[in-house]
């Protein structure tokens, strides 16, 4: 019997085979979600599930479509299941309130567990902890959806499925070709749905406003019915005038050709029109009020122009003579200009105090308008004024009596206050000695104050020559 050890060269090949088997077994184990032997255990939590028909060790754990870990174990807990999750280090920890939903990757039923983190930051679930059963969202399966329908609806769905089967029997190739050529439409639909998703807030407002519009239309059903009836009448009239509309449509192309030529002409004149338009921009706001006023006075202006037509023959004769008169009057106007500059302020003052001036002239004319019939039958005129006496009629006063209410420069409209008491120019004399009290008492002294004339506020007007 040979007791020597075999040479090392004869052991290399079996050793390499054994090592290859071990590495291959570990790789296969890892591919199916198993743990590497002697590997440090990661962050793990438990998730209680009502059922887990398509969840196995090695299934994905995802957040927002991104894989964050694997399912390491699925065990039964009575009538429920318990899944153990191994989360990769960059995604730990899982927060309390995270919601878990069992979903399927494909029609074959391959499942994964989707986690939805809470909106606000909560406490971290420790390693080995578990999610609450209240945070598990049950998966919505097709049989659950169909189970909500009543028997009649389920029967209708079966009839619909059988009808679709009969309609598509033998047309599988056409259906496949249709679905294959629908890619551009589905791509456009995906883009449209993406835009609608980004405009979700506006879309919700549109739907809410649509409900408001429909409610308003419901409240105004009569008006809506009248509008629809009126639209029907419009369409009926349009149909009755179909021949006229046809002529209009036929005449439209030549009109467009002429309009194109006009547009070219306007384009050539653009260099001149642009400065004119810029100049008109300043006066454009006043055009509309001016046109409205012109529209209001247009009838009167038409009548005036019609009346002017009768005077044109006389104007042909009189205007040349008027021109000669104005030419000869130029020296007289030059001499009259300084006089008018002095007289204009006086006329302006008389216009301001016209009430007082008219009262004064009326009083003077009334005083000198007394008449009586003489013995010889002739009418005689006399002054019928009455001489009045009061306590200031006696001369010799050194100071104004405190009862004096004189006003040398009354402001316009001062007689309107005669019922409540006329205003005085000033009241500085009310404390003077009262040598002779008046009969009937003394009215209160009210100061008139300054008033405005020709833009200047004074106690009495100061006349200046009018500007040249």
C-alpha positions as CSV (number, residue, x, y, z in Angstrom):
1,X,0.0,0.0,0.0
2,X,1.3,3.4,-1.0
3,X,1.3,5.9,1.9
4,X,2.8,9.0,0.2
5,X,0.8,12.2,-0.4
6,X,-0.3,12.8,-4.0
7,X,1.7,15.5,-5.7
8,X,0.3,19.0,-5.6
9,X,-0.1,19.2,-9.4
10,X,-2.7,16.4,-9.2
11,X,-4.7,18.4,-6.7
12,X,-4.9,21.7,-8.7
13,X,-7.6,20.6,-11.2
14,X,-10.0,19.2,-8.6
15,X,-9.5,22.2,-6.4
16,X,-10.2,24.6,-9.2
17,X,-13.4,22.6,-10.1
18,X,-14.6,22.8,-6.5
19,X,-13.9,26.5,-6.3
20,X,-15.7,27.1,-9.6
21,X,-18.7,25.2,-8.3
22,X,-18.7,27.3,-5.0
23,X,-18.5,30.6,-6.9
24,X,-21.1,29.6,-9.4
25,X,-23.4,28.5,-6.6
26,X,-23.0,31.8,-4.8
27,X,-23.7,33.7,-8.0
28,X,-26.8,31.8,-8.7
29,X,-27.9,32.2,-5.1
30,X,-27.3,36.0,-5.4
31,X,-29.2,36.1,-8.7
32,X,-32.3,34.7,-7.0
33,X,-32.1,37.2,-4.2
34,X,-30.1,35.2,-1.6
35,X,-27.5,36.6,0.7
36,X,-23.8,36.2,0.3
37,X,-22.4,33.8,2.9
38,X,-20.8,35.6,5.8
39,X,-22.1,38.9,4.5
40,X,-23.1,41.6,7.0
41,X,-26.8,41.8,7.4
42,X,-28.3,45.1,6.1
43,X,-31.2,47.4,7.3
44,X,-34.3,45.2,7.4
45,X,-37.9,45.9,8.3
46,X,-41.1,43.7,8.3
47,X,-44.3,44.5,6.4
48,X,-47.5,42.8,7.3
49,X,-49.6,41.9,4.2
50,X,-53.2,40.6,4.0
51,X,-52.0,38.3,1.1
52,X,-48.9,37.8,-1.0
53,X,-49.8,35.6,-4.0
54,X,-47.1,36.8,-6.3
55,X,-44.4,38.0,-3.9
56,X,-41.3,35.8,-3.4
57,X,-37.8,36.2,-1.9
58,X,-35.8,38.3,-4.3
59,X,-38.7,40.5,-5.4
60,X,-38.1,44.2,-5.9
61,X,-38.8,46.9,-3.3
62,X,-39.4,50.2,-5.2
63,X,-39.9,53.9,-4.4
64,X,-41.3,56.0,-7.2
65,X,-40.2,53.3,-9.7
66,X,-36.6,53.1,-8.4
67,X,-35.4,49.8,-6.9
68,X,-34.3,50.4,-3.3
69,X,-34.0,46.9,-2.0
70,X,-35.2,43.3,-2.1
71,X,-37.6,40.9,-0.4
72,X,-35.6,38.5,1.7
73,X,-38.3,36.4,3.3
74,X,-42.1,35.9,3.0
75,X,-43.7,33.9,5.8
76,X,-47.2,33.1,6.8
77,X,-48.8,34.6,9.9
78,X,-52.1,32.8,10.4
79,X,-54.3,34.1,7.6
80,X,-51.9,36.9,6.7
81,X,-48.4,37.1,5.4
82,X,-45.3,38.9,6.6
83,X,-42.6,40.1,4.2
84,X,-39.1,41.0,5.3
85,X,-37.5,43.9,3.4
86,X,-33.7,44.5,3.0
87,X,-33.2,48.2,2.1
88,X,-29.9,49.4,0.5
89,X,-27.8,51.7,2.7
90,X,-28.3,54.8,0.6
91,X,-32.1,54.6,1.1
92,X,-32.3,54.1,4.9
93,X,-34.0,54.7,7.2
94,X,-37.6,54.1,6.3
95,X,-39.9,56.7,8.0
96,X,-43.0,55.9,10.1
97,X,-46.2,56.4,8.0
98,X,-44.6,55.0,4.9
99,X,-47.4,53.3,2.9
100,X,-46.8,49.9,1.2
101,X,-48.7,48.5,-1.8
102,X,-48.3,45.1,-3.5
103,X,-48.2,45.6,-7.3
104,X,-47.5,43.6,-10.5
105,X,-44.7,44.2,-13.0
106,X,-46.4,42.5,-15.9
107,X,-49.4,40.5,-17.1
108,X,-47.6,37.3,-15.9
109,X,-48.1,38.3,-12.3
110,X,-44.5,39.1,-11.2
111,X,-44.9,41.1,-8.1
112,X,-43.0,43.8,-6.3
113,X,-43.6,46.0,-3.2
114,X,-44.0,49.7,-3.7
115,X,-43.2,52.1,-0.8
116,X,-44.6,55.6,-0.6
117,X,-42.8,57.9,1.9
118,X,-44.8,60.3,4.1
119,X,-45.0,63.9,3.0
120,X,-43.5,65.3,6.1
121,X,-40.5,64.0,8.1
122,X,-41.4,61.5,10.8
123,X,-39.5,59.3,13.1
124,X,-37.3,56.6,11.6
125,X,-38.3,52.9,11.9
126,X,-35.4,51.0,13.7
127,X,-33.7,48.1,12.1
128,X,-35.9,45.0,12.6
129,X,-39.0,47.2,13.1
130,X,-42.2,46.9,11.1
131,X,-44.7,49.1,9.3
132,X,-48.2,49.5,10.8
133,X,-51.0,47.4,9.4
134,X,-52.9,50.6,8.8
135,X,-50.2,51.8,6.4
136,X,-50.7,48.8,4.1
137,X,-52.7,49.7,1.0
138,X,-54.5,46.6,-0.4
139,X,-53.8,45.8,-4.1
140,X,-56.7,46.4,-6.5
141,X,-57.2,43.3,-8.6
142,X,-59.3,42.8,-11.6
143,X,-61.6,40.4,-9.8
144,X,-62.2,42.9,-7.1
145,X,-63.3,45.5,-9.7
146,X,-65.5,43.0,-11.4
147,X,-67.0,41.9,-8.1
148,X,-68.4,45.4,-7.5
149,X,-70.8,45.0,-10.5
150,X,-74.3,43.5,-10.0
151,X,-75.2,40.2,-11.8
152,X,-76.9,42.0,-14.7
153,X,-73.8,44.2,-15.3
154,X,-71.5,41.1,-15.2
155,X,-73.8,39.4,-17.7
156,X,-73.5,42.4,-20.0
157,X,-69.7,42.3,-19.7
158,X,-69.7,38.6,-20.6
159,X,-71.9,39.4,-23.6
160,X,-69.5,42.2,-24.6
161,X,-66.5,40.0,-24.3
162,X,-68.2,37.3,-26.4
163,X,-69.2,39.9,-29.0
164,X,-65.6,41.2,-29.2
165,X,-64.4,37.6,-29.6
166,X,-66.8,37.0,-32.5
167,X,-65.9,40.4,-34.1
168,X,-62.1,39.8,-34.0
169,X,-62.3,36.1,-34.9
170,X,-60.0,35.5,-37.9
171,X,-58.8,39.2,-37.9
172,X,-55.9,38.8,-35.5
173,X,-53.4,39.9,-38.1
174,X,-55.5,43.1,-38.9
175,X,-55.7,43.9,-35.2
176,X,-52.0,43.4,-34.7
177,X,-51.3,45.6,-37.7
178,X,-53.6,48.3,-36.4
179,X,-52.0,48.2,-33.0
180,X,-48.6,48.4,-34.6
181,X,-49.5,51.4,-36.7
182,X,-51.1,53.1,-33.7
183,X,-47.7,54.0,-32.3
184,X,-47.6,57.7,-33.6
185,X,-51.1,58.3,-32.2
186,X,-50.2,56.8,-28.9
187,X,-47.0,58.8,-28.8
188,X,-49.0,62.0,-29.4
189,X,-51.5,60.9,-26.8
190,X,-48.7,60.4,-24.3
191,X,-47.4,63.9,-25.0
192,X,-51.0,65.3,-24.6
193,X,-51.5,63.5,-21.3
194,X,-48.1,64.7,-20.1
195,X,-49.1,68.3,-20.9
196,X,-52.5,67.8,-19.1
197,X,-50.6,66.3,-16.1
198,X,-48.4,69.3,-15.9
199,X,-51.4,71.6,-16.2
200,X,-53.4,69.6,-13.6
201,X,-54.3,72.7,-11.5
202,X,-55.6,74.6,-14.6
203,X,-57.5,71.4,-15.7
204,X,-59.2,71.1,-12.4
205,X,-60.2,74.8,-12.5
206,X,-61.5,74.2,-16.0
207,X,-63.6,71.3,-14.9
208,X,-64.9,73.2,-11.9
209,X,-65.7,76.3,-14.1
210,X,-67.4,74.0,-16.6
211,X,-69.7,72.7,-13.7
212,X,-70.5,76.4,-12.9
213,X,-71.3,77.1,-16.5
214,X,-73.5,74.1,-16.8
215,X,-75.3,75.1,-13.5
216,X,-75.8,78.6,-14.9
217,X,-77.2,77.2,-18.1
218,X,-79.5,75.1,-16.1
219,X,-80.8,78.1,-14.2
220,X,-81.3,80.0,-17.5
221,X,-83.0,77.2,-19.4
222,X,-85.5,79.5,-21.1
223,X,-82.7,81.9,-22.4
224,X,-80.7,78.9,-23.6
225,X,-83.8,77.5,-25.4
226,X,-84.4,81.0,-27.0
227,X,-80.7,81.1,-28.1
228,X,-80.9,77.7,-29.7
229,X,-84.2,78.7,-31.4
230,X,-82.6,81.9,-32.7
231,X,-79.6,80.0,-34.0
232,X,-82.0,77.7,-35.8
233,X,-83.7,80.7,-37.4
234,X,-80.3,82.1,-38.4
235,X,-79.4,78.9,-40.1
236,X,-82.8,78.8,-41.8
237,X,-82.3,82.3,-43.2
238,X,-78.8,81.4,-44.2
239,X,-80.1,78.4,-46.1
240,X,-82.8,80.6,-47.8
241,X,-80.1,83.0,-48.9
242,X,-77.8,80.3,-50.2
243,X,-77.7,81.9,-53.7
244,X,-76.6,85.3,-52.3
245,X,-74.0,83.6,-50.2
246,X,-72.7,81.8,-53.2
247,X,-72.3,85.1,-55.1
248,X,-70.5,86.6,-52.2
249,X,-68.1,83.7,-52.0
250,X,-67.4,83.9,-55.7
251,X,-66.8,87.7,-55.4
252,X,-64.4,87.2,-52.5
253,X,-61.3,86.1,-54.5
254,X,-61.2,89.2,-56.8
255,X,-61.7,91.3,-53.7
256,X,-58.7,89.6,-52.1
257,X,-56.6,90.2,-55.2
258,X,-57.5,93.9,-55.1
259,X,-56.8,94.0,-51.3
260,X,-53.4,92.4,-51.9
261,X,-52.6,95.2,-54.4
262,X,-53.7,97.8,-51.8
263,X,-51.6,96.2,-49.2
264,X,-48.5,96.4,-51.4
265,X,-49.2,100.1,-52.0
266,X,-49.6,100.7,-48.3
267,X,-46.3,98.7,-47.7
268,X,-44.5,101.0,-50.2
269,X,-45.9,104.0,-48.3
270,X,-45.0,102.6,-44.9
271,X,-42.0,104.9,-44.5
272,X,-44.4,108.0,-44.7
273,X,-47.3,106.4,-42.8
274,X,-45.2,105.4,-39.8
275,X,-44.3,109.0,-38.7
276,X,-47.9,110.1,-39.4
277,X,-49.2,107.2,-37.2
278,X,-46.8,108.1,-34.5
279,X,-48.0,111.7,-34.6
280,X,-51.6,110.6,-34.5
281,X,-51.0,108.4,-31.4
282,X,-51.0,111.4,-29.1
283,X,-54.4,112.7,-30.3
284,X,-56.0,109.3,-30.8
285,X,-57.7,109.3,-27.3
286,X,-59.4,112.6,-28.1
287,X,-60.8,111.4,-31.5
288,X,-63.6,109.3,-30.1
289,X,-65.1,112.1,-27.9
290,X,-64.7,114.5,-30.8
291,X,-66.6,112.2,-33.1
292,X,-69.3,111.7,-30.6
293,X,-69.8,115.4,-30.2
294,X,-69.7,115.8,-34.0
295,X,-72.4,113.2,-34.3
296,X,-74.5,115.1,-31.8
297,X,-74.2,118.5,-33.6
298,X,-74.3,117.0,-37.1
299,X,-78.1,117.8,-37.7
300,X,-77.6,121.4,-36.5
301,X,-74.5,121.7,-38.6
302,X,-76.4,120.4,-41.7
303,X,-79.2,122.9,-41.2
304,X,-76.6,125.7,-40.7
305,X,-74.8,124.8,-43.9
306,X,-78.1,124.7,-45.8
307,X,-78.9,128.2,-44.5
308,X,-75.4,129.4,-45.4
309,X,-75.9,128.4,-49.0
310,X,-78.5,131.2,-49.5
311,X,-75.9,133.8,-48.2
312,X,-73.1,132.8,-50.5
313,X,-74.1,135.2,-53.4
314,X,-74.2,138.1,-50.9
315,X,-70.9,137.0,-49.4
316,X,-69.3,137.1,-52.8
317,X,-70.2,140.8,-52.9
318,X,-69.7,141.7,-49.3
319,X,-66.4,139.8,-48.5
320,X,-64.3,142.0,-50.8
321,X,-65.8,145.1,-49.3
322,X,-65.1,143.7,-45.8
323,X,-61.6,143.0,-46.8
324,X,-61.1,146.6,-47.8
325,X,-62.7,147.9,-44.6
326,X,-60.5,145.7,-42.4
327,X,-57.4,146.9,-44.4
328,X,-58.4,150.5,-43.7
329,X,-59.2,149.8,-40.1
330,X,-55.7,148.5,-39.3
331,X,-54.4,152.0,-38.1
332,X,-57.5,152.5,-35.9
333,X,-57.1,149.1,-34.4
334,X,-53.5,149.8,-33.5
335,X,-54.6,153.0,-31.7
336,X,-57.6,151.2,-30.1
337,X,-55.4,148.3,-28.7
338,X,-53.9,150.3,-25.7
339,X,-57.5,151.6,-24.8
340,X,-58.9,148.1,-24.9
341,X,-56.1,146.8,-22.6
342,X,-57.2,149.4,-20.0
343,X,-60.9,148.8,-20.6
344,X,-60.9,145.0,-20.5
345,X,-60.1,144.7,-16.8
346,X,-63.0,147.1,-16.0
347,X,-65.4,145.0,-18.1
348,X,-64.1,141.9,-16.4
349,X,-64.8,143.4,-13.0
350,X,-68.3,144.5,-14.1
351,X,-69.0,141.0,-15.3
352,X,-67.9,139.5,-12.0
353,X,-70.0,141.9,-9.9
354,X,-72.8,142.2,-12.5
355,X,-75.6,141.5,-9.9
356,X,-74.4,144.5,-7.8
357,X,-74.0,146.7,-10.9
358,X,-77.4,145.8,-12.3
359,X,-79.0,146.6,-8.9
360,X,-77.2,150.0,-8.7
361,X,-78.3,151.0,-12.2
362,X,-81.8,149.8,-11.6
363,X,-82.0,151.8,-8.4
364,X,-80.7,155.0,-10.0
365,X,-83.2,154.7,-12.9
366,X,-86.0,154.0,-10.4
367,X,-85.1,157.2,-8.4
368,X,-85.3,159.4,-11.5
369,X,-88.5,157.8,-12.9
370,X,-91.1,159.5,-10.7
371,X,-93.9,161.1,-12.7
372,X,-97.1,163.1,-11.9
373,X,-99.8,164.8,-14.0
374,X,-99.7,168.6,-13.8
375,X,-102.7,170.9,-13.8
376,X,-102.2,171.7,-17.5
377,X,-102.3,168.0,-18.3
378,X,-98.6,167.6,-18.9
379,X,-96.6,164.7,-17.4
380,X,-93.9,166.0,-15.0
381,X,-90.9,164.0,-13.8
382,X,-89.3,164.2,-10.4
383,X,-86.8,162.3,-8.2
384,X,-88.7,160.0,-5.8
385,X,-85.8,159.0,-3.6
386,X,-86.1,159.1,0.2
387,X,-83.5,160.7,2.4
388,X,-82.6,158.4,5.3
389,X,-81.1,159.5,8.6
390,X,-79.2,157.2,11.0
391,X,-76.8,157.7,13.9
392,X,-73.8,158.2,11.6
393,X,-75.5,161.0,9.6
394,X,-74.4,163.5,12.3
395,X,-70.9,164.7,11.5
396,X,-68.0,165.1,13.9
397,X,-67.2,161.5,14.7
398,X,-63.5,161.0,15.2
399,X,-63.7,157.2,15.0
400,X,-66.1,154.8,13.3
401,X,-69.0,153.9,15.5
402,X,-69.0,150.2,16.6
403,X,-72.5,149.9,14.9
404,X,-71.0,150.7,11.5
405,X,-71.2,147.8,9.0
406,X,-69.9,149.4,5.9
407,X,-68.2,147.5,3.0
408,X,-66.6,149.5,0.3
409,X,-65.5,146.5,-1.7
410,X,-68.3,143.9,-1.4
411,X,-67.5,140.6,-3.1
412,X,-69.7,139.2,-5.8
413,X,-73.0,137.7,-4.5
414,X,-72.9,139.6,-1.2
415,X,-76.6,140.5,-1.5
416,X,-77.5,136.8,-1.2
417,X,-76.7,137.0,2.5
418,X,-79.0,139.9,3.2
419,X,-81.4,137.7,5.2
420,X,-78.7,136.5,7.6
421,X,-76.7,139.7,7.7
422,X,-74.4,141.4,5.3
423,X,-70.7,140.9,5.7
424,X,-68.4,143.9,6.6
425,X,-65.0,144.7,5.2
426,X,-63.4,144.4,8.6
427,X,-64.5,144.4,12.3
428,X,-61.6,146.3,13.9
429,X,-63.9,149.1,15.1
430,X,-66.4,147.1,17.1
431,X,-64.7,148.1,20.4
432,X,-64.7,151.9,19.6
433,X,-66.8,154.1,22.0
434,X,-70.5,154.0,21.1
435,X,-71.3,157.7,21.3
436,X,-74.8,157.3,19.8
437,X,-76.4,153.9,19.8
438,X,-78.6,153.1,16.7
439,X,-82.3,152.5,16.8
440,X,-83.3,148.8,16.8
441,X,-80.0,147.3,18.0
442,X,-76.7,146.4,16.3
443,X,-76.3,143.3,14.0
444,X,-73.3,141.0,14.5
445,X,-70.1,141.9,12.7
446,X,-69.1,139.3,10.1
447,X,-65.8,139.8,8.3
448,X,-66.1,139.3,4.5
449,X,-62.5,138.1,3.9
450,X,-60.6,138.0,0.6
451,X,-62.0,136.9,-2.7
452,X,-60.5,135.9,-6.1
453,X,-60.4,138.0,-9.2
454,X,-58.4,137.2,-12.3
455,X,-56.5,134.5,-10.4
456,X,-55.4,136.8,-7.5
457,X,-56.9,136.5,-4.1
458,X,-57.3,139.9,-2.4
459,X,-59.5,141.9,0.0
460,X,-60.3,144.3,-2.9
461,X,-59.6,144.0,-6.6
462,X,-56.5,145.6,-8.2
463,X,-57.0,146.3,-11.9
464,X,-54.0,145.8,-14.2
465,X,-53.9,146.3,-18.0
466,X,-54.7,143.2,-19.9
467,X,-51.7,141.4,-21.4
468,X,-50.9,142.5,-25.0
